[in-house]
Amino acid sequence: MSLSKLVHIREQVLPVMIDIGIINLTQADDLRMVPLGMIRRNATRMHAVCRYHPGPRGGDKGIDDVKEIAIHPVATEDEWGDYAQFLMYHEMLHAIGHVRHDRFFRDLEARWPDKNARESGPSFGRHLRQRAARWNWTCPRCEREHYRSRRSNGRYLCRVCKVKLIDVPTGQTHDAES
C-alpha cells in the first residue's frame, strides 16, 4: 500500500474536521506534517495507532509529540474506505492532544458525520480475524462458526448447543490475502 493512499485519506478527513469545528486551519496544516504509516498487515486486533515520541508518560501531548499515525493496510482497501477515514479522524483526535478515550473524546468521536463508518470497527475486526484464521471451528448442530488460528482438537464446546466443535481447515495461511 502506498503512502499516497494515506495522504489522500488525510486530505479527505481534514476539511471535515474543520467543518465540524474540531480543528482550525493552523492545526490542519500541523496535522499535514505528521508522518503517516502502516501497521503490520497480519495485525488482527489493532486497526490504527497514533504513536508518540518517547517522553514522560501522562501530561499534555500535542501535535509536536506525535511520531506517526499508522493505519491497517486492509482498512485502506476500497471496501473499507469509509472506515479508514474514520480511523484517520480518530487518530488525529489523539494527535491534537486527546490521549485518553474518556467521555469528552467519545463526544468528539461521535461528531464524525458517517455513522456507518463509526460503527464498522467490530465488522472490520471480524474480517481481520477471519482473514488470519487457519481453522474454522464449526458446530455440527447450529452451524455457528468460530475462526481461529489453532485447532480445537475436540477441546471446545459450542456455547449454544454444548456440542464438540469440529475443526475445518480454511485452506489459507496466516498472512493469506482474502
Rosetta constraint file for C-alpha pairs under 8 A:
AtomPair CA 1 CA 5 HARMONIC 7.35 0.50
AtomPair CA 1 CA 73 HARMONIC 6.45 0.50
AtomPair CA 1 CA 76 HARMONIC 7.96 0.50
AtomPair CA 2 CA 6 HARMONIC 7.31 0.50
AtomPair CA 3 CA 7 HARMONIC 6.29 0.50
AtomPair CA 3 CA 36 HARMONIC 7.23 0.50
AtomPair CA 3 CA 37 HARMONIC 7.11 0.50
AtomPair CA 4 CA 8 HARMONIC 6.07 0.50
AtomPair CA 5 CA 9 HARMONIC 6.31 0.50
AtomPair CA 5 CA 76 HARMONIC 7.24 0.50
AtomPair CA 6 CA 10 HARMONIC 6.16 0.50
AtomPair CA 6 CA 36 HARMONIC 6.83 0.50
AtomPair CA 6 CA 37 HARMONIC 7.72 0.50
AtomPair CA 6 CA 76 HARMONIC 7.53 0.50
AtomPair CA 7 CA 11 HARMONIC 6.13 0.50
AtomPair CA 7 CA 36 HARMONIC 7.60 0.50
AtomPair CA 8 CA 12 HARMONIC 6.34 0.50
AtomPair CA 9 CA 13 HARMONIC 6.33 0.50
AtomPair CA 9 CA 84 HARMONIC 7.30 0.50
AtomPair CA 9 CA 85 HARMONIC 5.87 0.50
AtomPair CA 9 CA 88 HARMONIC 7.35 0.50
AtomPair CA 10 CA 14 HARMONIC 6.17 0.50
AtomPair CA 10 CA 32 HARMONIC 7.77 0.50
AtomPair CA 10 CA 85 HARMONIC 7.40 0.50
AtomPair CA 10 CA 88 HARMONIC 6.62 0.50
AtomPair CA 11 CA 15 HARMONIC 7.21 0.50
AtomPair CA 12 CA 16 HARMONIC 7.23 0.50
AtomPair CA 12 CA 85 HARMONIC 7.40 0.50
AtomPair CA 13 CA 17 HARMONIC 6.33 0.50
AtomPair CA 13 CA 85 HARMONIC 6.18 0.50
AtomPair CA 13 CA 86 HARMONIC 7.97 0.50
AtomPair CA 13 CA 88 HARMONIC 7.12 0.50
AtomPair CA 13 CA 89 HARMONIC 6.27 0.50
AtomPair CA 14 CA 18 HARMONIC 6.32 0.50
AtomPair CA 14 CA 28 HARMONIC 6.25 0.50
AtomPair CA 15 CA 19 HARMONIC 6.09 0.50
AtomPair CA 16 CA 20 HARMONIC 6.20 0.50
AtomPair CA 17 CA 21 HARMONIC 6.25 0.50
AtomPair CA 17 CA 22 HARMONIC 5.28 0.50
AtomPair CA 17 CA 23 HARMONIC 5.96 0.50
AtomPair CA 17 CA 89 HARMONIC 7.69 0.50
AtomPair CA 18 CA 22 HARMONIC 5.94 0.50
AtomPair CA 18 CA 23 HARMONIC 5.20 0.50
AtomPair CA 18 CA 24 HARMONIC 5.79 0.50
AtomPair CA 18 CA 25 HARMONIC 7.15 0.50
AtomPair CA 18 CA 28 HARMONIC 7.75 0.50
AtomPair CA 20 CA 111 HARMONIC 7.26 0.50
AtomPair CA 22 CA 108 HARMONIC 7.68 0.50
AtomPair CA 23 CA 27 HARMONIC 5.87 0.50
AtomPair CA 23 CA 28 HARMONIC 6.62 0.50
AtomPair CA 24 CA 28 HARMONIC 6.27 0.50
AtomPair CA 25 CA 29 HARMONIC 6.27 0.50
AtomPair CA 26 CA 30 HARMONIC 6.31 0.50
AtomPair CA 27 CA 31 HARMONIC 6.07 0.50
AtomPair CA 27 CA 96 HARMONIC 7.89 0.50
AtomPair CA 28 CA 32 HARMONIC 6.30 0.50
AtomPair CA 29 CA 33 HARMONIC 6.86 0.50
AtomPair CA 30 CA 34 HARMONIC 7.08 0.50
AtomPair CA 30 CA 63 HARMONIC 6.96 0.50
AtomPair CA 31 CA 63 HARMONIC 6.88 0.50
AtomPair CA 31 CA 92 HARMONIC 7.50 0.50
AtomPair CA 31 CA 95 HARMONIC 7.83 0.50
AtomPair CA 34 CA 63 HARMONIC 7.57 0.50
AtomPair CA 34 CA 66 HARMONIC 6.86 0.50
AtomPair CA 34 CA 67 HARMONIC 7.13 0.50
AtomPair CA 34 CA 68 HARMONIC 6.05 0.50
AtomPair CA 34 CA 69 HARMONIC 7.16 0.50
AtomPair CA 35 CA 67 HARMONIC 6.91 0.50
AtomPair CA 35 CA 68 HARMONIC 4.86 0.50
AtomPair CA 35 CA 69 HARMONIC 6.47 0.50
AtomPair CA 36 CA 68 HARMONIC 5.51 0.50
AtomPair CA 36 CA 69 HARMONIC 4.99 0.50
AtomPair CA 36 CA 70 HARMONIC 5.68 0.50
AtomPair CA 37 CA 68 HARMONIC 6.71 0.50
AtomPair CA 37 CA 69 HARMONIC 6.13 0.50
AtomPair CA 37 CA 70 HARMONIC 4.34 0.50
AtomPair CA 37 CA 71 HARMONIC 6.57 0.50
AtomPair CA 38 CA 70 HARMONIC 4.63 0.50
AtomPair CA 38 CA 71 HARMONIC 4.96 0.50
AtomPair CA 38 CA 72 HARMONIC 5.66 0.50
AtomPair CA 38 CA 73 HARMONIC 5.96 0.50
AtomPair CA 39 CA 43 HARMONIC 7.35 0.50
AtomPair CA 39 CA 48 HARMONIC 7.05 0.50
AtomPair CA 39 CA 49 HARMONIC 7.91 0.50
AtomPair CA 39 CA 70 HARMONIC 5.69 0.50
AtomPair CA 39 CA 71 HARMONIC 5.78 0.50
AtomPair CA 39 CA 72 HARMONIC 5.18 0.50
AtomPair CA 39 CA 73 HARMONIC 6.98 0.50
AtomPair CA 40 CA 72 HARMONIC 6.95 0.50
AtomPair CA 40 CA 73 HARMONIC 7.76 0.50
AtomPair CA 41 CA 72 HARMONIC 6.58 0.50
AtomPair CA 41 CA 73 HARMONIC 6.09 0.50
AtomPair CA 41 CA 74 HARMONIC 7.26 0.50
AtomPair CA 41 CA 175 HARMONIC 7.67 0.50
AtomPair CA 42 CA 132 HARMONIC 7.08 0.50
AtomPair CA 42 CA 174 HARMONIC 7.45 0.50
AtomPair CA 42 CA 175 HARMONIC 5.91 0.50
AtomPair CA 43 CA 47 HARMONIC 7.85 0.50
AtomPair CA 43 CA 72 HARMONIC 7.74 0.50
AtomPair CA 43 CA 128 HARMONIC 7.74 0.50
AtomPair CA 44 CA 125 HARMONIC 6.64 0.50
AtomPair CA 44 CA 128 HARMONIC 5.25 0.50
AtomPair CA 44 CA 129 HARMONIC 5.58 0.50
AtomPair CA 44 CA 132 HARMONIC 7.44 0.50
AtomPair CA 45 CA 125 HARMONIC 6.63 0.50
AtomPair CA 45 CA 128 HARMONIC 7.98 0.50
AtomPair CA 46 CA 72 HARMONIC 7.55 0.50
AtomPair CA 47 CA 71 HARMONIC 6.21 0.50
AtomPair CA 47 CA 72 HARMONIC 5.26 0.50
AtomPair CA 47 CA 75 HARMONIC 7.63 0.50
AtomPair CA 47 CA 87 HARMONIC 7.59 0.50
AtomPair CA 47 CA 125 HARMONIC 7.80 0.50
AtomPair CA 48 CA 69 HARMONIC 7.52 0.50
AtomPair CA 48 CA 70 HARMONIC 5.53 0.50
AtomPair CA 48 CA 71 HARMONIC 4.19 0.50
AtomPair CA 48 CA 72 HARMONIC 5.75 0.50
AtomPair CA 48 CA 87 HARMONIC 6.45 0.50
AtomPair CA 48 CA 88 HARMONIC 7.89 0.50
AtomPair CA 48 CA 91 HARMONIC 7.25 0.50
AtomPair CA 49 CA 69 HARMONIC 5.85 0.50
AtomPair CA 49 CA 70 HARMONIC 5.30 0.50
AtomPair CA 49 CA 71 HARMONIC 6.54 0.50
AtomPair CA 49 CA 91 HARMONIC 6.40 0.50
AtomPair CA 50 CA 66 HARMONIC 7.01 0.50
AtomPair CA 50 CA 67 HARMONIC 7.67 0.50
AtomPair CA 50 CA 68 HARMONIC 5.99 0.50
AtomPair CA 50 CA 69 HARMONIC 4.52 0.50
AtomPair CA 50 CA 70 HARMONIC 6.46 0.50
AtomPair CA 50 CA 91 HARMONIC 5.49 0.50
AtomPair CA 50 CA 92 HARMONIC 7.69 0.50
AtomPair CA 50 CA 94 HARMONIC 6.62 0.50
AtomPair CA 50 CA 95 HARMONIC 6.65 0.50
AtomPair CA 51 CA 66 HARMONIC 5.95 0.50
AtomPair CA 51 CA 67 HARMONIC 5.34 0.50
AtomPair CA 51 CA 68 HARMONIC 5.23 0.50
AtomPair CA 51 CA 69 HARMONIC 6.21 0.50
AtomPair CA 51 CA 70 HARMONIC 7.81 0.50
AtomPair CA 52 CA 65 HARMONIC 5.56 0.50
AtomPair CA 52 CA 66 HARMONIC 4.29 0.50
AtomPair CA 52 CA 67 HARMONIC 4.68 0.50
AtomPair CA 52 CA 68 HARMONIC 6.91 0.50
AtomPair CA 53 CA 65 HARMONIC 5.62 0.50
AtomPair CA 53 CA 66 HARMONIC 5.95 0.50
AtomPair CA 53 CA 67 HARMONIC 5.07 0.50
AtomPair CA 60 CA 97 HARMONIC 6.78 0.50
AtomPair CA 61 CA 65 HARMONIC 6.05 0.50
AtomPair CA 61 CA 95 HARMONIC 7.78 0.50
AtomPair CA 61 CA 96 HARMONIC 7.62 0.50
AtomPair CA 61 CA 97 HARMONIC 5.00 0.50
AtomPair CA 61 CA 98 HARMONIC 7.73 0.50
AtomPair CA 61 CA 99 HARMONIC 7.26 0.50
AtomPair CA 62 CA 66 HARMONIC 7.01 0.50
AtomPair CA 62 CA 95 HARMONIC 6.04 0.50
AtomPair CA 62 CA 96 HARMONIC 5.13 0.50
AtomPair CA 62 CA 97 HARMONIC 4.54 0.50
AtomPair CA 63 CA 95 HARMONIC 5.19 0.50
AtomPair CA 63 CA 96 HARMONIC 5.22 0.50
AtomPair CA 63 CA 97 HARMONIC 6.92 0.50
AtomPair CA 65 CA 95 HARMONIC 7.98 0.50
AtomPair CA 66 CA 95 HARMONIC 6.13 0.50
AtomPair CA 69 CA 88 HARMONIC 7.86 0.50
AtomPair CA 69 CA 91 HARMONIC 6.62 0.50
AtomPair CA 69 CA 92 HARMONIC 7.77 0.50
AtomPair CA 71 CA 75 HARMONIC 7.09 0.50
AtomPair CA 71 CA 76 HARMONIC 7.83 0.50
AtomPair CA 71 CA 84 HARMONIC 7.54 0.50
AtomPair CA 71 CA 87 HARMONIC 7.28 0.50
AtomPair CA 71 CA 88 HARMONIC 7.44 0.50
AtomPair CA 72 CA 76 HARMONIC 7.18 0.50
AtomPair CA 73 CA 77 HARMONIC 7.23 0.50
AtomPair CA 74 CA 80 HARMONIC 7.50 0.50
AtomPair CA 75 CA 79 HARMONIC 7.93 0.50
AtomPair CA 75 CA 80 HARMONIC 5.11 0.50
AtomPair CA 75 CA 81 HARMONIC 6.47 0.50
AtomPair CA 75 CA 83 HARMONIC 6.78 0.50
AtomPair CA 75 CA 84 HARMONIC 5.21 0.50
AtomPair CA 75 CA 124 HARMONIC 7.97 0.50
AtomPair CA 76 CA 80 HARMONIC 6.28 0.50
AtomPair CA 76 CA 81 HARMONIC 5.63 0.50
AtomPair CA 76 CA 84 HARMONIC 5.77 0.50
AtomPair CA 77 CA 81 HARMONIC 6.09 0.50
AtomPair CA 80 CA 84 HARMONIC 6.19 0.50
AtomPair CA 80 CA 124 HARMONIC 7.96 0.50
AtomPair CA 81 CA 85 HARMONIC 6.48 0.50
AtomPair CA 82 CA 86 HARMONIC 6.53 0.50
AtomPair CA 82 CA 114 HARMONIC 7.88 0.50
AtomPair CA 82 CA 117 HARMONIC 5.51 0.50
AtomPair CA 83 CA 87 HARMONIC 6.14 0.50
AtomPair CA 83 CA 117 HARMONIC 4.65 0.50
AtomPair CA 83 CA 118 HARMONIC 7.03 0.50
AtomPair CA 83 CA 120 HARMONIC 6.34 0.50
AtomPair CA 83 CA 121 HARMONIC 7.66 0.50
AtomPair CA 84 CA 88 HARMONIC 6.17 0.50
AtomPair CA 85 CA 89 HARMONIC 6.19 0.50
AtomPair CA 85 CA 117 HARMONIC 7.99 0.50
AtomPair CA 86 CA 90 HARMONIC 6.07 0.50
AtomPair CA 86 CA 112 HARMONIC 7.29 0.50
AtomPair CA 86 CA 117 HARMONIC 6.16 0.50
AtomPair CA 86 CA 118 HARMONIC 6.34 0.50
AtomPair CA 87 CA 91 HARMONIC 6.17 0.50
AtomPair CA 88 CA 92 HARMONIC 6.03 0.50
AtomPair CA 89 CA 93 HARMONIC 6.26 0.50
AtomPair CA 89 CA 109 HARMONIC 7.95 0.50
AtomPair CA 89 CA 112 HARMONIC 7.88 0.50
AtomPair CA 90 CA 94 HARMONIC 6.71 0.50
AtomPair CA 90 CA 109 HARMONIC 6.55 0.50
AtomPair CA 91 CA 95 HARMONIC 6.22 0.50
AtomPair CA 92 CA 96 HARMONIC 6.22 0.50
AtomPair CA 93 CA 97 HARMONIC 6.84 0.50
AtomPair CA 93 CA 98 HARMONIC 5.84 0.50
AtomPair CA 93 CA 99 HARMONIC 7.98 0.50
AtomPair CA 93 CA 105 HARMONIC 7.76 0.50
AtomPair CA 93 CA 108 HARMONIC 7.96 0.50
AtomPair CA 93 CA 109 HARMONIC 7.87 0.50
AtomPair CA 94 CA 98 HARMONIC 4.62 0.50
AtomPair CA 94 CA 99 HARMONIC 4.99 0.50
AtomPair CA 94 CA 100 HARMONIC 7.73 0.50
AtomPair CA 95 CA 99 HARMONIC 7.64 0.50
AtomPair CA 98 CA 105 HARMONIC 6.45 0.50
AtomPair CA 100 CA 105 HARMONIC 7.05 0.50
AtomPair CA 101 CA 105 HARMONIC 5.50 0.50
AtomPair CA 101 CA 106 HARMONIC 6.48 0.50
AtomPair CA 102 CA 106 HARMONIC 6.27 0.50
AtomPair CA 103 CA 107 HARMONIC 6.13 0.50
AtomPair CA 104 CA 108 HARMONIC 6.36 0.50
AtomPair CA 105 CA 109 HARMONIC 6.10 0.50
AtomPair CA 106 CA 110 HARMONIC 6.04 0.50
AtomPair CA 107 CA 111 HARMONIC 6.73 0.50
AtomPair CA 108 CA 112 HARMONIC 7.69 0.50
AtomPair CA 110 CA 118 HARMONIC 7.65 0.50
AtomPair CA 112 CA 118 HARMONIC 7.29 0.50
AtomPair CA 114 CA 118 HARMONIC 6.44 0.50
AtomPair CA 115 CA 119 HARMONIC 6.36 0.50
AtomPair CA 116 CA 120 HARMONIC 6.17 0.50
AtomPair CA 117 CA 121 HARMONIC 7.88 0.50
AtomPair CA 120 CA 124 HARMONIC 6.07 0.50
AtomPair CA 121 CA 125 HARMONIC 6.12 0.50
AtomPair CA 122 CA 126 HARMONIC 6.25 0.50
AtomPair CA 123 CA 127 HARMONIC 6.12 0.50
AtomPair CA 124 CA 128 HARMONIC 6.26 0.50
AtomPair CA 125 CA 129 HARMONIC 6.23 0.50
AtomPair CA 126 CA 130 HARMONIC 5.97 0.50
AtomPair CA 127 CA 131 HARMONIC 6.11 0.50
AtomPair CA 128 CA 132 HARMONIC 6.29 0.50
AtomPair CA 129 CA 133 HARMONIC 6.02 0.50
AtomPair CA 129 CA 147 HARMONIC 6.83 0.50
AtomPair CA 129 CA 148 HARMONIC 7.53 0.50
AtomPair CA 130 CA 147 HARMONIC 5.65 0.50
AtomPair CA 130 CA 148 HARMONIC 7.73 0.50
AtomPair CA 131 CA 174 HARMONIC 7.53 0.50
AtomPair CA 131 CA 175 HARMONIC 7.69 0.50
AtomPair CA 131 CA 176 HARMONIC 7.01 0.50
AtomPair CA 131 CA 177 HARMONIC 6.94 0.50
AtomPair CA 131 CA 178 HARMONIC 6.11 0.50
AtomPair CA 132 CA 148 HARMONIC 7.97 0.50
AtomPair CA 132 CA 149 HARMONIC 7.06 0.50
AtomPair CA 132 CA 173 HARMONIC 7.24 0.50
AtomPair CA 132 CA 174 HARMONIC 4.66 0.50
AtomPair CA 132 CA 175 HARMONIC 6.11 0.50
AtomPair CA 132 CA 176 HARMONIC 7.11 0.50
AtomPair CA 133 CA 147 HARMONIC 5.46 0.50
AtomPair CA 133 CA 148 HARMONIC 4.92 0.50
AtomPair CA 133 CA 149 HARMONIC 4.71 0.50
AtomPair CA 133 CA 170 HARMONIC 7.00 0.50
AtomPair CA 133 CA 172 HARMONIC 7.70 0.50
AtomPair CA 133 CA 173 HARMONIC 7.63 0.50
AtomPair CA 133 CA 174 HARMONIC 6.29 0.50
AtomPair CA 134 CA 147 HARMONIC 7.57 0.50
AtomPair CA 134 CA 148 HARMONIC 6.31 0.50
AtomPair CA 134 CA 149 HARMONIC 4.79 0.50
AtomPair CA 134 CA 150 HARMONIC 6.92 0.50
AtomPair CA 134 CA 169 HARMONIC 6.00 0.50
AtomPair CA 134 CA 170 HARMONIC 5.32 0.50
AtomPair CA 134 CA 171 HARMONIC 6.88 0.50
AtomPair CA 134 CA 172 HARMONIC 6.06 0.50
AtomPair CA 134 CA 173 HARMONIC 6.09 0.50
AtomPair CA 134 CA 174 HARMONIC 6.40 0.50
AtomPair CA 135 CA 147 HARMONIC 5.97 0.50
AtomPair CA 135 CA 148 HARMONIC 5.24 0.50
AtomPair CA 135 CA 149 HARMONIC 5.69 0.50
AtomPair CA 135 CA 150 HARMONIC 6.30 0.50
AtomPair CA 135 CA 151 HARMONIC 6.14 0.50
AtomPair CA 135 CA 167 HARMONIC 6.30 0.50
AtomPair CA 135 CA 168 HARMONIC 5.67 0.50
AtomPair CA 135 CA 169 HARMONIC 4.58 0.50
AtomPair CA 135 CA 170 HARMONIC 5.35 0.50
AtomPair CA 136 CA 145 HARMONIC 6.27 0.50
AtomPair CA 136 CA 146 HARMONIC 5.61 0.50
AtomPair CA 136 CA 147 HARMONIC 4.56 0.50
AtomPair CA 136 CA 148 HARMONIC 6.09 0.50
AtomPair CA 136 CA 167 HARMONIC 5.94 0.50
AtomPair CA 136 CA 168 HARMONIC 5.04 0.50
AtomPair CA 136 CA 169 HARMONIC 6.10 0.50
AtomPair CA 136 CA 170 HARMONIC 6.22 0.50
AtomPair CA 137 CA 145 HARMONIC 5.69 0.50
AtomPair CA 137 CA 146 HARMONIC 4.99 0.50
AtomPair CA 137 CA 147 HARMONIC 6.23 0.50
AtomPair CA 137 CA 148 HARMONIC 7.12 0.50
AtomPair CA 137 CA 151 HARMONIC 7.70 0.50
AtomPair CA 137 CA 152 HARMONIC 7.01 0.50
AtomPair CA 137 CA 165 HARMONIC 5.61 0.50
AtomPair CA 137 CA 166 HARMONIC 5.45 0.50
AtomPair CA 137 CA 167 HARMONIC 4.85 0.50
AtomPair CA 137 CA 168 HARMONIC 6.22 0.50
AtomPair CA 138 CA 143 HARMONIC 5.81 0.50
AtomPair CA 138 CA 144 HARMONIC 5.75 0.50
AtomPair CA 138 CA 145 HARMONIC 4.65 0.50
AtomPair CA 138 CA 146 HARMONIC 6.46 0.50
AtomPair CA 138 CA 165 HARMONIC 5.33 0.50
AtomPair CA 138 CA 166 HARMONIC 5.15 0.50
AtomPair CA 138 CA 167 HARMONIC 6.52 0.50
AtomPair CA 138 CA 168 HARMONIC 7.07 0.50
AtomPair CA 139 CA 143 HARMONIC 4.69 0.50
AtomPair CA 139 CA 144 HARMONIC 5.38 0.50
AtomPair CA 139 CA 145 HARMONIC 6.70 0.50
AtomPair CA 139 CA 158 HARMONIC 6.05 0.50
AtomPair CA 139 CA 163 HARMONIC 6.88 0.50
AtomPair CA 139 CA 164 HARMONIC 6.98 0.50
AtomPair CA 139 CA 165 HARMONIC 4.88 0.50
AtomPair CA 139 CA 166 HARMONIC 6.31 0.50
AtomPair CA 140 CA 163 HARMONIC 7.65 0.50
AtomPair CA 140 CA 165 HARMONIC 6.99 0.50
AtomPair CA 140 CA 166 HARMONIC 7.00 0.50
AtomPair CA 141 CA 161 HARMONIC 7.07 0.50
AtomPair CA 141 CA 163 HARMONIC 7.49 0.50
AtomPair CA 142 CA 161 HARMONIC 7.19 0.50
AtomPair CA 144 CA 158 HARMONIC 7.90 0.50
AtomPair CA 149 CA 174 HARMONIC 7.60 0.50
AtomPair CA 151 CA 167 HARMONIC 6.17 0.50
AtomPair CA 152 CA 156 HARMONIC 6.14 0.50
AtomPair CA 152 CA 165 HARMONIC 7.27 0.50
AtomPair CA 152 CA 166 HARMONIC 7.55 0.50
AtomPair CA 152 CA 167 HARMONIC 6.38 0.50
AtomPair CA 153 CA 166 HARMONIC 7.79 0.50
AtomPair CA 153 CA 167 HARMONIC 7.03 0.50
AtomPair CA 154 CA 164 HARMONIC 5.75 0.50
AtomPair CA 154 CA 165 HARMONIC 6.22 0.50
AtomPair CA 154 CA 166 HARMONIC 6.88 0.50
AtomPair CA 155 CA 164 HARMONIC 7.24 0.50
AtomPair CA 155 CA 165 HARMONIC 7.93 0.50
AtomPair CA 156 CA 164 HARMONIC 5.87 0.50
AtomPair CA 156 CA 165 HARMONIC 6.02 0.50
AtomPair CA 157 CA 161 HARMONIC 7.80 0.50
AtomPair CA 157 CA 162 HARMONIC 5.18 0.50
AtomPair CA 157 CA 163 HARMONIC 5.13 0.50
AtomPair CA 157 CA 164 HARMONIC 4.40 0.50
AtomPair CA 157 CA 165 HARMONIC 5.52 0.50
AtomPair CA 158 CA 162 HARMONIC 4.87 0.50
AtomPair CA 158 CA 163 HARMONIC 5.40 0.50
AtomPair CA 158 CA 164 HARMONIC 6.33 0.50
AtomPair CA 158 CA 165 HARMONIC 6.11 0.50
AtomPair CA 172 CA 176 HARMONIC 5.89 0.50
